[in-house]
Amino acid sequence: MNQSSPFAVRTVILLVIGGALLLLASILMSGFGEELSRAIGDAPAADRKDGAGFHALRRLVDAVQPAERDDKDTLDNPAILILTPTETTRPEDIKTIVDRRIALASATTGGDDFVEREGHPLMRFPTLIILPKWQTEAIPLGGGKVRRTGVVNLNRVEKLVPAEIEWHHEDRENVGVSADYPEIRPFAVPDRQLYAVKGDTVEPLIGARDGAAILGQVGSSDTFVLVDPDLVNNRAMADERNAKAALAMLRAIDPEHDGRAVFDRSLHYTRGDRNLVKLLFLPPFLGVTLALIAAAILAGIAAAGRFGPPVADPRGVALGKRALIDNIVALTRLARRTARAGERYADTMLEVTSRRLLAGEIPSPERLDRIHPGYSELDRRLRDADTEAEALAAAKDLHAWKKETGA
């Protein structure tokens, strides 16, 4: 019968290494998956060329009214900062950006370098949040193309607005520009209901008759919210009227700087939440993790390399007469009956010795004493033994008596 392994040694090694690498990759993906998806996943809406993206608006702004400063950090640029969050964007990330912009505006009102630049008396650092409306997914093997799969969860999107709001759905016949902002041009509103929000701290620039805002200003800050992105997305920018209305909207938001704007991408590439896996694979604990992995590899190598053939497990019951006697002794000791073995042994030895020395007479210690003195004493010691040690000593003396007498 062939006892060899069905797998070659090389196959087993490759399977073990591959399994270990897949396990490590699974652990890393569970900890860094969110961060990787933000870094290499769906492109920011400002770069997407599908109908729900804003690539056309970004190119229009960059061509007609680009920002005066090309900051690496767009958050510090005094031009309008356009945020294009997704349904999965964290509200706290938007709040951090808005608070920073408000703080920059407050800091520059006292006469910083920005204050007198090109005759502008004030740097406002306005922010425009374009809320998401459509869910999209990448088309497999589509070369970066995406398709629209439905509308977003309004309960999630609501948290992206830095104000208390309630949702409205407005017919395009009810939508118009606020009389306080005549410089805003009307959009070619799509033939569908528009999303709008209503809140005590939201002032409509483009709104409905019931006071809901499609484009609104949050309180007295320079934070603006465009609720329905269908006014400025790529599909809308195909209409020249919407392109002109979008530029007019930016000028109305920041007339001091002619509506110059930059698009933010930091929302799409922010760091993920902390978790135990990231803690293990980032400094300062990375060294400990690598040491543990190295120790596990060395332990595996040590376990795989045997010295010689494997040792077979011993039999539960050994073969041979000696093993049988040893088992009987062990069972007798386990039953605590070794002290009574002397009497049985004395009976056996008396029968065997009498058969050899008495020539058919009735076995008797006294008859054996007449032939070879001393047997009766040894017989008595065996029968009177109370412990295993006493019985063993008497048995040894009887064995010596047999050797001397030739019995």
C-alpha positions as CSV (number, residue, x, y, z in Angstrom):
1,M,0.0,0.0,0.0
2,N,1.4,3.4,-1.0
3,Q,1.7,5.6,2.1
4,S,3.1,8.6,0.3
5,S,1.4,12.0,0.3
6,P,-0.9,12.8,-2.7
7,F,0.8,16.3,-3.0
8,A,4.4,17.1,-3.9
9,V,6.4,19.0,-1.4
10,R,6.7,22.0,-3.7
11,T,2.9,22.0,-4.2
12,V,2.3,22.0,-0.4
13,I,4.9,24.9,0.1
14,L,3.2,27.0,-2.6
15,L,-0.2,26.4,-1.2
16,V,0.9,27.4,2.3
17,I,2.7,30.5,1.0
18,G,-0.3,31.5,-1.2
19,G,-2.8,31.0,1.6
20,A,-0.7,33.1,4.0
21,L,-0.4,35.9,1.5
22,L,-4.1,35.8,0.8
23,L,-4.9,35.9,4.5
24,L,-2.6,38.9,5.0
25,A,-4.2,40.6,2.0
26,S,-7.6,40.0,3.4
27,I,-6.6,41.5,6.8
28,L,-5.0,44.5,5.1
29,M,-8.1,45.1,2.9
30,S,-10.4,44.9,6.0
31,G,-8.4,47.7,7.6
32,F,-7.3,49.9,4.7
33,G,-10.2,49.1,2.2
34,E,-12.0,52.4,2.8
35,E,-8.8,54.4,2.4
36,L,-7.8,52.5,-0.8
37,S,-11.3,53.0,-2.3
38,R,-10.9,56.7,-1.7
39,A,-7.5,56.9,-3.2
40,I,-7.9,54.7,-6.3
41,G,-11.7,54.3,-6.5
42,D,-14.3,56.5,-8.1
43,A,-12.9,59.8,-9.5
44,P,-14.1,63.0,-7.9
45,A,-17.3,64.4,-9.5
46,A,-15.4,67.4,-10.8
47,D,-13.3,65.0,-13.0
48,R,-16.0,62.6,-14.2
49,K,-17.3,63.0,-17.7
50,D,-20.6,61.2,-17.3
51,G,-23.8,63.0,-17.2
52,A,-23.8,63.4,-13.4
53,G,-20.3,64.7,-13.2
54,F,-19.0,68.3,-13.3
55,H,-16.1,68.0,-15.7
56,A,-17.7,70.5,-18.1
57,L,-18.3,73.0,-15.3
58,R,-14.7,72.7,-14.1
59,R,-13.3,73.3,-17.6
60,L,-15.7,76.2,-18.1
61,V,-14.6,77.9,-14.9
62,D,-10.9,77.3,-15.6
63,A,-11.2,78.7,-19.0
64,V,-13.4,81.8,-18.4
65,Q,-12.6,82.9,-14.8
66,P,-9.8,80.9,-13.3
67,A,-8.7,81.6,-9.8
68,E,-6.0,84.3,-9.3
69,R,-3.9,82.0,-7.1
70,D,-3.0,78.4,-8.0
71,D,-2.6,77.1,-4.4
72,K,-1.6,73.5,-3.9
73,D,-3.9,73.6,-0.9
74,T,-7.2,74.8,-2.4
75,L,-8.7,75.3,1.1
76,D,-6.5,78.4,1.5
77,N,-7.5,79.9,-1.9
78,P,-9.8,83.0,-1.5
79,A,-11.7,82.0,-4.6
80,I,-15.0,80.2,-4.4
81,L,-14.2,76.7,-3.2
82,I,-16.6,74.2,-4.9
83,L,-17.2,71.0,-2.9
84,T,-18.7,68.0,-4.7
85,P,-19.3,65.4,-2.0
86,T,-20.8,62.0,-2.5
87,E,-23.3,60.1,-0.6
88,T,-20.6,58.4,1.5
89,T,-18.7,61.7,2.3
90,R,-18.5,62.2,6.1
91,P,-20.3,65.3,7.3
92,E,-17.5,66.1,9.7
93,D,-15.1,66.5,6.8
94,I,-17.3,69.1,5.2
95,K,-17.8,70.9,8.5
96,T,-14.0,71.0,8.9
97,I,-13.5,72.7,5.5
98,V,-16.4,75.2,6.1
99,D,-15.1,76.1,9.5
100,R,-11.6,76.6,8.2
101,R,-12.8,78.9,5.4
102,I,-14.8,80.9,7.9
103,A,-11.8,81.2,10.1
104,L,-9.6,82.4,7.2
105,A,-12.2,85.0,6.3
106,S,-12.3,86.3,9.9
107,A,-8.5,86.4,10.0
108,T,-8.1,88.5,6.8
109,T,-10.6,91.2,7.7
110,G,-8.1,92.8,10.0
111,G,-5.5,93.7,7.3
112,D,-3.5,90.7,6.2
113,D,-1.6,90.5,2.9
114,F,-4.8,89.5,1.2
115,V,-6.8,92.6,2.2
116,E,-5.4,95.1,-0.2
117,R,-4.6,92.7,-3.0
118,E,-5.6,94.3,-6.4
119,G,-7.8,96.8,-4.6
120,H,-10.1,94.2,-3.0
121,P,-11.0,95.4,0.5
122,L,-12.0,92.0,1.8
123,M,-11.3,88.3,1.3
124,R,-14.5,86.3,2.0
125,F,-13.4,82.7,1.2
126,P,-16.8,81.6,0.0
127,T,-17.7,77.9,-0.2
128,L,-20.2,76.3,-2.6
129,I,-21.5,72.8,-1.7
130,I,-23.0,70.9,-4.7
131,L,-25.1,68.1,-3.1
132,P,-25.1,64.7,-4.8
133,K,-28.3,63.5,-6.4
134,W,-27.5,60.4,-8.4
135,Q,-25.9,57.1,-7.5
136,T,-23.4,55.8,-10.1
137,E,-21.3,52.7,-10.5
138,A,-18.4,51.9,-12.8
139,I,-19.1,50.0,-15.9
140,P,-17.0,46.8,-16.0
141,L,-14.2,47.1,-18.6
142,G,-15.7,50.4,-19.5
143,G,-12.5,52.5,-19.5
144,G,-13.5,54.6,-16.5
145,K,-17.1,55.1,-17.6
146,V,-19.9,55.0,-15.1
147,R,-23.7,54.6,-15.2
148,R,-26.5,56.0,-13.2
149,T,-28.2,53.5,-10.9
150,G,-30.6,55.6,-8.9
151,V,-31.0,58.5,-6.5
152,V,-29.0,59.0,-3.3
153,N,-30.3,58.4,0.2
154,L,-31.7,61.8,1.2
155,N,-31.3,61.1,4.9
156,R,-27.5,60.7,4.4
157,V,-27.2,63.7,2.1
158,E,-29.2,65.9,4.6
159,K,-26.3,65.6,7.0
160,L,-23.9,67.2,4.5
161,V,-25.7,70.5,4.8
162,P,-24.4,72.6,7.7
163,A,-27.9,73.6,8.8
164,E,-31.2,72.2,9.9
165,I,-33.3,71.5,6.8
166,E,-36.3,69.6,5.4
167,W,-36.5,68.3,1.8
168,H,-38.8,69.6,-0.8
169,H,-39.6,68.4,-4.4
170,E,-40.5,71.3,-6.6
171,D,-42.0,71.5,-10.1
172,R,-39.9,73.6,-12.5
173,E,-42.9,76.0,-13.0
174,N,-42.6,77.0,-9.3
175,V,-38.8,77.7,-9.5
176,G,-37.4,81.2,-9.9
177,V,-34.5,83.6,-9.0
178,S,-34.8,85.7,-5.8
179,A,-35.5,89.3,-6.3
180,D,-32.6,90.2,-4.1
181,Y,-30.2,88.6,-6.6
182,P,-31.1,90.0,-10.0
183,E,-27.6,89.2,-11.4
184,I,-28.4,85.5,-11.3
185,R,-29.7,84.3,-14.7
186,P,-32.4,81.6,-14.8
187,F,-31.3,78.1,-15.7
188,A,-32.9,75.9,-18.3
189,V,-34.5,73.7,-15.7
190,P,-34.8,70.0,-16.6
191,D,-38.2,68.5,-17.2
192,R,-38.4,66.8,-13.9
193,Q,-39.0,67.7,-10.2
194,L,-36.1,69.5,-8.6
195,Y,-34.7,68.9,-5.2
196,A,-34.9,71.8,-2.7
197,V,-34.4,72.4,1.0
198,K,-36.1,74.6,3.5
199,G,-34.7,75.8,6.8
200,D,-34.8,78.8,9.1
201,T,-31.1,79.5,8.4
202,V,-31.2,78.9,4.6
203,E,-31.8,82.0,2.5
204,P,-32.9,81.2,-1.1
205,L,-31.0,82.7,-4.1
206,I,-32.8,80.3,-6.5
207,G,-35.9,79.0,-4.8
208,A,-39.5,78.0,-5.1
209,R,-42.7,79.9,-4.2
210,D,-43.0,78.1,-0.9
211,G,-39.6,79.4,0.2
212,A,-37.6,76.3,-0.4
213,A,-34.1,76.9,-1.8
214,I,-32.5,75.2,-4.7
215,L,-29.5,77.5,-4.3
216,G,-29.3,78.8,-0.8
217,Q,-27.0,80.7,1.6
218,V,-26.4,79.2,5.0
219,G,-27.0,81.9,7.6
220,S,-24.8,84.9,7.4
221,S,-21.7,82.9,6.4
222,D,-20.3,82.7,2.9
223,T,-21.4,79.1,2.7
224,F,-23.8,78.3,-0.2
225,V,-25.6,75.0,-1.0
226,L,-26.7,74.0,-4.5
227,V,-29.3,71.3,-3.7
228,D,-30.0,70.0,-7.2
229,P,-26.9,69.3,-9.2
230,D,-28.9,68.9,-12.5
231,L,-28.5,72.6,-13.0
232,V,-24.7,72.5,-13.5
233,N,-23.7,68.9,-14.2
234,N,-22.3,67.7,-17.6
235,R,-25.7,67.1,-19.0
236,A,-26.9,70.6,-18.1
237,M,-23.7,72.2,-19.4
238,A,-24.6,71.0,-22.9
239,D,-27.1,73.9,-22.9
240,E,-25.5,77.2,-23.5
241,R,-28.1,78.9,-21.3
242,N,-27.0,76.8,-18.3
243,A,-23.3,77.5,-18.9
244,K,-24.0,81.3,-18.8
245,A,-26.3,80.9,-15.8
246,A,-23.6,78.9,-13.9
247,L,-21.0,81.7,-14.4
248,A,-23.6,84.3,-13.4
249,M,-24.3,82.3,-10.2
250,L,-20.7,82.2,-9.3
251,R,-20.4,86.0,-9.8
252,A,-23.4,86.5,-7.6
253,I,-21.9,84.4,-4.9
254,D,-18.6,86.3,-4.9
255,P,-19.0,89.6,-6.9
256,E,-15.8,91.1,-5.5
257,H,-13.7,88.5,-7.3
258,D,-15.9,88.0,-10.4
259,G,-16.9,84.5,-9.3
260,R,-13.5,82.9,-9.6
261,A,-13.6,79.4,-8.3
262,V,-11.5,76.2,-7.6
263,F,-12.7,72.6,-7.2
264,D,-11.8,70.7,-4.0
265,R,-10.7,67.1,-4.2
266,S,-9.6,66.5,-0.6
267,L,-13.1,65.0,0.3
268,H,-12.4,62.1,-2.0
269,Y,-8.9,61.3,-0.7
270,T,-9.2,61.9,3.0
271,R,-7.8,59.3,5.4
272,G,-10.1,56.6,6.7
273,D,-11.2,55.9,10.2
274,R,-8.7,54.4,12.7
275,N,-9.1,50.7,13.5
276,L,-7.1,47.9,15.0
277,V,-5.6,46.6,11.7
278,K,-4.3,50.0,10.8
279,L,-2.9,50.4,14.3
280,L,-1.0,47.1,13.8
281,F,0.4,48.0,10.4
282,L,1.4,51.6,11.0
283,P,4.2,53.1,13.0
284,P,5.1,52.8,15.9
285,F,3.5,49.3,16.2
286,L,4.6,48.1,12.7
287,G,7.9,46.9,14.1
288,V,6.1,44.6,16.6
289,T,3.8,43.2,13.9
290,L,6.7,42.5,11.6
291,A,8.6,40.7,14.4
292,L,5.6,38.6,15.2
293,I,5.2,37.6,11.5
294,A,8.9,36.7,11.3
295,A,8.6,34.6,14.5
296,A,5.6,32.8,13.0
297,I,7.5,32.1,9.8
298,L,10.5,30.7,11.7
299,A,8.2,28.6,13.8
300,G,6.7,27.2,10.7
301,I,10.1,26.4,9.2
302,A,11.2,24.7,12.4
303,A,8.0,22.6,12.5
304,A,8.3,21.6,8.8
305,G,12.0,20.5,9.1
306,R,12.2,17.1,10.9
307,F,15.4,15.4,12.0
308,G,15.1,11.9,10.5
309,P,11.9,9.9,9.8
310,P,8.8,10.4,11.9
311,V,8.7,8.3,15.1
312,A,5.8,5.8,15.1
313,D,3.5,5.9,18.1
314,P,4.2,3.0,20.5
315,R,1.6,0.2,20.8
316,G,-1.0,0.5,23.6
317,V,-0.2,-3.1,24.7
318,A,3.4,-4.3,23.9
319,L,4.0,-7.8,22.5
320,G,5.7,-10.8,24.3
321,K,5.5,-12.7,27.6
322,R,7.3,-10.0,29.6
323,A,4.9,-7.3,28.4
324,L,2.0,-9.6,29.4
325,I,3.5,-10.1,32.9
326,D,4.1,-6.3,33.2
327,N,0.5,-5.6,32.3
328,I,-0.7,-8.1,34.8
329,V,1.5,-6.6,37.5
330,A,0.3,-3.1,36.6
331,L,-3.4,-4.1,36.8
332,T,-2.7,-5.9,40.1
333,R,-1.1,-2.8,41.5
334,L,-3.9,-0.6,40.2
335,A,-6.4,-2.9,42.1
336,R,-4.2,-2.7,45.2
337,R,-4.0,-6.5,45.5
338,T,-0.3,-7.1,45.3
339,A,-0.1,-8.0,49.0
340,R,-2.3,-11.0,48.4
341,A,0.0,-12.3,45.6
342,G,2.3,-14.0,48.1
343,E,-0.2,-16.6,49.1
344,R,-1.0,-17.5,45.4
345,Y,2.7,-17.6,44.5
346,A,3.4,-19.9,47.5
347,D,0.6,-22.3,46.4
348,T,2.0,-22.4,42.8
349,M,5.6,-23.0,44.0
350,L,4.6,-25.7,46.4
351,E,2.8,-27.6,43.7
352,V,5.6,-27.3,41.2
353,T,8.4,-28.1,43.7
354,S,6.5,-31.1,45.2
355,R,5.9,-32.5,41.7
356,R,9.7,-32.6,41.2
357,L,11.0,-33.6,44.6
358,L,8.2,-35.7,46.3
359,A,7.6,-38.2,43.5
360,G,3.8,-38.3,43.7
361,E,3.4,-37.7,47.4
362,I,0.9,-35.1,48.7
363,P,2.5,-31.6,48.5
364,S,3.5,-30.4,52.0
365,P,6.1,-27.8,53.2
366,E,7.1,-30.2,56.0
367,R,7.9,-33.0,53.5
368,L,10.0,-30.6,51.5
369,D,11.9,-29.6,54.7
370,R,12.9,-33.3,55.2
371,I,14.5,-33.2,51.8
372,H,15.9,-29.7,51.8
373,P,15.5,-27.8,55.1
374,G,14.2,-24.2,55.0
375,Y,11.3,-24.4,52.6
376,S,8.6,-24.2,55.3
377,E,10.0,-20.9,56.6
378,L,10.0,-19.4,53.1
379,D,6.4,-20.7,52.5
380,R,5.2,-19.1,55.8
381,R,6.9,-15.8,54.9
382,L,5.1,-15.7,51.6
383,R,1.7,-16.4,53.1
384,D,2.1,-14.0,56.0
385,A,3.4,-11.0,53.8
386,D,1.3,-7.9,54.3
387,T,3.0,-5.6,51.8
388,E,4.4,-5.9,48.3
389,A,7.9,-5.4,49.6
390,E,7.6,-8.3,52.1
391,A,6.1,-10.6,49.4
392,L,8.9,-9.7,46.9
393,A,11.7,-10.4,49.4
394,A,10.2,-13.8,50.3
395,A,9.8,-14.7,46.6
396,K,13.4,-13.8,45.9
397,D,14.6,-16.0,48.8
398,L,12.4,-18.9,47.6
399,H,13.9,-18.5,44.1
400,A,17.4,-18.7,45.6
401,W,16.4,-21.9,47.5
402,K,15.3,-23.5,44.2
403,K,18.5,-22.7,42.5
404,E,20.5,-24.2,45.5
405,T,18.5,-27.3,45.6
406,G,18.2,-27.8,41.9
407,A,14.4,-27.9,42.1
